Amino acid sequence: MSLRNKPLDSVTFADIEAFCLQKLPEGPTLDYKVEIPNDLGKLVAAFANTLGGLIVLGVKAHKTNNEPDWPPTGMPKVIGIEERITSICQDTIYPPVRPEISPIIDNPDGSGKVLAIIRVIESREAPHAVKGFVYERVGSQGRPYFFSQIDRIKHLLDRRQKIEEHRLDAVRRELERATRVLSTPRSFLSDKELLGTHAPYTDTAVLPLRWASVIPAYPWRDLCSPRDCYSMLDNFPFNTYSSRQHAPGGALAFRRSGVAPSVRSNEVGLNSISTKGHIFAIEVSTEPVTYLHKDKTRGMTGPYEMRIGLEYTERLMNQVIEAALEFYQKGATELPGFLRL
């Protein structure tokens, strides 16, 4: 598991070594620092304002290619390193940024020297400013904008708003596609012969759908390839798929979509995953459904109501969360920052 997605409280020296031996150069989401820099607040703010990023402390970047020098130099082991990092991010950045910080890790190649990892996620509170400047990560550098440069700051805020709108559109598109694809099995399963005792009447046009979605709060960049999406479907904790297929921007799979009289409840559905990290699942709800008829004798009229068991809806949500964890922790992808369920 990469340093980009491994829980930082379990990071070891071997993890840092494996990461640095990949010779990844500094860039929009990665920086190496031998010691805590004086401008750490600017660096953290720039990551938070842009894509998020990883700061490897105790490792020097080569002057010509920005790749990490290994074995590491390490930084002096002193008391209060974590507290100093936290204080800088709280006191010099507005609004404050709260990055993840690994434990201080001893450097076996250097006596009295240590390493640490700082992980900054893309912030929902951006833009963040340091001493009146807003910083944006461009390449391997932080580009400052004075707070009076309102046009550029407005661009950052507008971009954030458009990204949030894109997230809502992504969920809407999945719902529209799933409703269309599942229209035939829904109508077929609404037949009383299949529902048995669960259907007190035969005029149900369609059965209800229950769905769940885990999506990055800001799904504006590709986190993986369509091939990764297709292969990761095998690791999802859902029923056996009857078919899988590539789809624009990702992949999708049907669960028992070849509807037949032998089909039991909770076996007809659709799962999908997008390159932007959107995990989506939907299923035809046939059990348990409670049908209630309004009492006409009391002056109440109207159609039957259908109530879906909350425990089944919760089960679907848990499956989608488990699938998302599987994808982000074991897939070939970066962490997306905040997620929305």
C-alpha positions in Angstrom: 0.0 0.0 0.0 1.3 3.4 -1.0 2.1 6.3 1.4 -0.7 8.1 -0.4 -3.4 5.9 1.0 -1.9 3.9 3.9 -3.1 5.0 7.4 -0.3 7.2 8.6 -0.4 5.9 12.2 0.9 2.6 10.8 3.6 3.9 8.5 7.1 2.4 9.0 10.6 3.3 7.8 10.2 0.4 5.2 7.1 2.1 3.8 9.0 5.4 3.3 12.0 3.5 1.8 9.8 1.7 -0.7 8.1 4.9 -1.7 11.3 6.9 -2.2 12.9 4.1 -4.1 10.3 4.6 -6.8 12.1 7.9 -7.5 8.9 9.9 -7.9 9.9 13.5 -8.5 8.3 16.5 -6.7 5.2 17.7 -8.4 1.6 19.0 -7.9 1.0 16.5 -5.0 4.4 15.6 -3.7 7.3 17.5 -1.9 10.5 16.4 -0.1 12.0 18.4 2.7 15.1 17.6 4.8 13.7 19.6 7.8 10.5 21.4 8.7 10.8 24.5 6.4 10.2 28.0 7.5 7.5 28.3 4.9 5.7 25.1 5.8 2.4 27.0 6.2 2.6 28.2 2.5 3.3 24.6 1.3 0.4 23.1 3.3 -1.9 25.9 2.2 -1.0 25.4 -1.5 -1.7 21.7 -1.3 -5.0 22.3 0.5 -6.0 24.9 -2.1 -5.2 22.6 -5.1 -5.1 18.8 -5.2 -3.9 17.9 -1.7 -0.4 16.4 -1.3 2.2 14.5 0.5 5.2 16.0 2.3 8.1 13.7 3.2 10.2 15.2 6.0 13.8 14.1 6.4 14.4 13.3 2.7 16.3 15.7 0.4 15.2 16.3 -3.2 17.9 16.1 -5.9 18.7 19.6 -7.3 18.4 18.6 -10.9 15.6 16.1 -11.2 13.6 16.7 -7.9 13.8 13.0 -7.2 14.4 11.9 -3.6 18.0 11.2 -2.5 18.3 7.8 -0.7 19.4 6.8 1.8 17.8 9.7 3.6 19.5 12.5 5.5 16.9 12.7 8.2 16.1 15.7 10.4 17.3 16.2 14.0 15.3 14.3 16.6 13.9 16.9 18.9 10.9 17.0 21.2 7.7 18.4 19.9 8.0 17.9 16.1 4.4 16.9 15.7 3.2 19.8 17.9 5.3 22.3 15.9 3.8 21.1 12.6 0.3 21.3 14.0 0.9 24.8 15.5 2.2 26.1 12.1 -0.9 24.9 10.3 -3.2 26.2 12.9 -1.6 29.6 13.6 -0.3 30.7 10.2 -3.0 29.5 7.8 -6.4 31.1 7.6 -8.7 29.3 7.8 -6.6 26.7 9.6 -5.6 23.4 7.9 -5.5 20.2 9.8 -3.2 17.8 8.0 -2.5 14.2 8.9 0.9 13.6 10.6 2.6 10.3 10.9 4.5 9.2 14.1 8.1 10.4 14.2 10.2 7.5 12.7 13.8 6.8 13.6 16.2 6.8 10.7 18.4 3.6 11.0 20.9 5.1 8.6 21.6 8.1 10.7 22.0 8.3 14.5 19.7 10.9 16.1 17.9 11.5 12.9 14.2 11.0 12.1 11.6 11.1 9.3 7.9 11.9 9.2 5.1 12.2 6.7 2.5 15.0 6.4 -0.6 14.3 4.3 -2.7 17.2 3.2 -6.1 16.6 1.7 -7.9 18.9 -0.8 -9.8 21.3 1.4 -13.5 22.0 1.3 -12.7 25.3 3.0 -10.3 26.7 0.3 -9.0 29.1 -0.4 -6.5 29.2 2.5 -4.3 32.3 3.0 -0.9 32.9 4.7 -0.1 36.5 5.6 -2.6 37.9 3.1 -1.5 35.6 0.2 -3.4 32.6 -1.3 -1.2 29.9 -2.6 -1.9 27.5 -5.4 0.3 24.4 -6.2 1.6 24.7 -9.8 4.1 21.9 -10.7 6.5 21.6 -7.8 6.1 25.1 -6.6 3.5 27.2 -4.7 2.2 30.2 -6.7 1.1 33.1 -4.5 -1.8 35.5 -5.1 -2.3 38.5 -3.0 -5.6 38.5 -1.3 -6.5 41.7 -3.2 -6.3 39.7 -6.5 -9.9 38.9 -6.1 -10.4 37.7 -9.6 -8.0 34.8 -9.1 -9.5 33.9 -5.7 -13.0 34.2 -7.2 -11.8 31.7 -9.8 -10.8 29.2 -7.1 -14.2 29.7 -5.4 -16.1 29.3 -8.6 -14.2 26.2 -9.5 -15.1 24.7 -6.2 -18.8 25.5 -6.8 -18.7 24.0 -10.3 -17.0 20.8 -8.9 -19.8 20.4 -6.3 -22.4 20.8 -9.1 -20.5 18.1 -11.1 -20.8 15.8 -8.1 -24.5 16.1 -8.0 -24.7 15.6 -11.8 -22.7 12.5 -11.5 -25.1 10.9 -9.0 -28.1 12.0 -11.1 -26.6 10.5 -14.3 -26.1 7.1 -12.5 -29.7 7.2 -11.2 -31.0 7.9 -14.7 -29.0 5.2 -16.3 -29.8 2.6 -13.7 -33.6 3.4 -13.8 -33.5 3.0 -17.5 -31.5 -0.3 -17.5 -33.5 -1.8 -14.7 -37.0 -0.9 -16.1 -37.6 -4.3 -17.6 -36.6 -6.4 -14.6 -38.6 -4.1 -12.3 -41.8 -4.5 -14.4 -41.2 -8.2 -14.6 -40.7 -8.7 -10.9 -43.8 -6.7 -10.1 -45.9 -9.6 -11.3 -47.8 -11.0 -8.4 -46.7 -14.5 -9.3 -43.1 -13.6 -8.5 -43.8 -11.5 -5.4 -46.2 -14.2 -3.9 -47.6 -13.1 -0.6 -45.7 -9.8 -0.6 -48.1 -8.4 -3.2 -51.8 -7.9 -2.1 -52.6 -6.5 -5.5 -51.5 -6.9 -9.1 -51.5 -3.3 -10.5 -48.0 -2.3 -9.3 -46.5 -0.5 -12.3 -42.9 -0.8 -11.0 -41.1 -1.8 -7.9 -39.1 0.8 -5.9 -35.4 1.1 -6.1 -32.9 1.6 -3.3 -29.5 2.9 -4.0 -26.3 4.2 -2.3 -23.4 6.2 -3.5 -19.9 7.1 -2.3 -18.3 9.9 -4.3 -15.4 12.4 -3.7 -16.6 15.7 -2.5 -14.7 17.2 -5.4 -14.7 14.7 -8.3 -13.0 16.8 -10.9 -10.0 14.6 -11.8 -9.4 11.0 -12.8 -8.0 8.9 -10.0 -7.5 5.7 -12.0 -8.0 4.2 -15.5 -11.1 2.6 -16.9 -9.3 -0.7 -16.8 -8.7 -0.3 -13.0 -12.5 0.3 -12.6 -13.3 -2.9 -14.5 -10.9 -5.1 -12.6 -11.9 -3.7 -9.2 -15.5 -4.8 -9.7 -14.3 -8.3 -8.8 -13.4 -7.1 -5.3 -16.8 -5.6 -4.4 -18.9 -7.3 -1.7 -22.0 -7.8 -3.8 -23.8 -10.8 -5.1 -22.4 -12.7 -8.1 -22.4 -10.7 -11.3 -24.2 -12.0 -14.4 -22.3 -9.6 -16.6 -19.7 -6.8 -16.6 -18.9 -4.3 -19.2 -16.8 -1.2 -19.8 -18.7 2.1 -19.7 -17.8 5.7 -20.6 -15.5 6.9 -17.8 -15.5 3.6 -15.9 -17.2 0.2 -15.7 -20.5 -1.3 -14.6 -21.9 -4.8 -13.7 -25.3 -6.4 -13.5 -26.4 -8.5 -10.6 -28.7 -11.3 -11.8 -30.0 -9.1 -14.6 -31.2 -12.1 -16.5 -34.5 -12.1 -14.6 -36.3 -15.4 -14.3 -39.0 -16.8 -12.0 -36.3 -18.3 -9.8 -34.9 -14.9 -9.0 -35.1 -14.1 -5.3 -35.2 -10.7 -3.7 -32.2 -8.4 -3.6 -30.6 -10.1 -6.5 -31.4 -7.7 -9.3 -29.3 -4.6 -9.4 -26.5 -2.6 -11.0 -23.1 -1.5 -9.7 -20.8 1.0 -11.3 -17.5 2.7 -10.6 -16.0 5.7 -12.4 -12.5 6.9 -13.0 -13.2 9.8 -10.7 -13.8 7.4 -7.8 -17.6 7.3 -7.8 -18.9 4.0 -6.3 -22.6 3.4 -7.0 -25.0 0.5 -6.4 -28.7 0.2 -6.9 -31.1 -2.7 -6.6 -34.8 -3.6 -7.2 -36.5 -3.7 -3.9 -38.9 -6.7 -3.6 -38.5 -7.7 0.0 -39.4 -6.6 2.6 -42.0 -4.2 1.3 -45.1 -3.3 3.4 -48.1 -2.2 1.4 -50.5 0.2 3.2 -53.9 1.3 1.9 -55.4 4.5 3.1 -58.7 4.1 4.8 -61.4 5.5 2.6 -64.0 5.2 5.4 -62.2 7.9 7.2 -62.2 10.3 4.3 -58.7 9.4 3.2 -58.1 8.4 -0.4 -55.1 7.7 -2.4 -52.8 4.9 -3.8 -51.1 2.2 -1.9 -47.9 3.2 -0.1 -44.8 1.0 -0.2 -42.3 1.1 2.7 -38.9 -0.5 2.3 -37.2 -2.1 5.3 -34.5 0.2 6.6 -32.3 -2.7 7.6 -32.0 -3.6 3.9 -31.2 -0.1 2.9 -28.5 0.1 5.6 -27.1 -3.2 4.3 -26.7 -1.7 0.8 -25.0 1.4 2.2 -22.6 -0.7 4.2 -21.7 -2.7 1.0 -21.0 0.5 -0.9 -18.8 1.8 1.9 -16.9 -1.5 2.0 -16.5 -1.4 -1.8 -15.2 2.2 -1.6 -12.6 1.2 1.1 -11.6 -1.8 -1.0 -11.1 0.5 -4.1 -9.2 3.3 -2.4 -7.0 1.1 -0.2 -6.2 -1.7 -2.6 -6.7 -0.2 -6.0 -4.3 1.7 -8.2 -5.6 5.1 -7.1 -4.8 8.1 -5.0 -6.9 9.0 -2.0 -9.6 11.5 -3.1 -9.9 13.7 0.0 -13.4 14.1 1.5 -16.0 11.6 0.5 -19.8 12.0 0.4 -22.2 9.1 1.2 
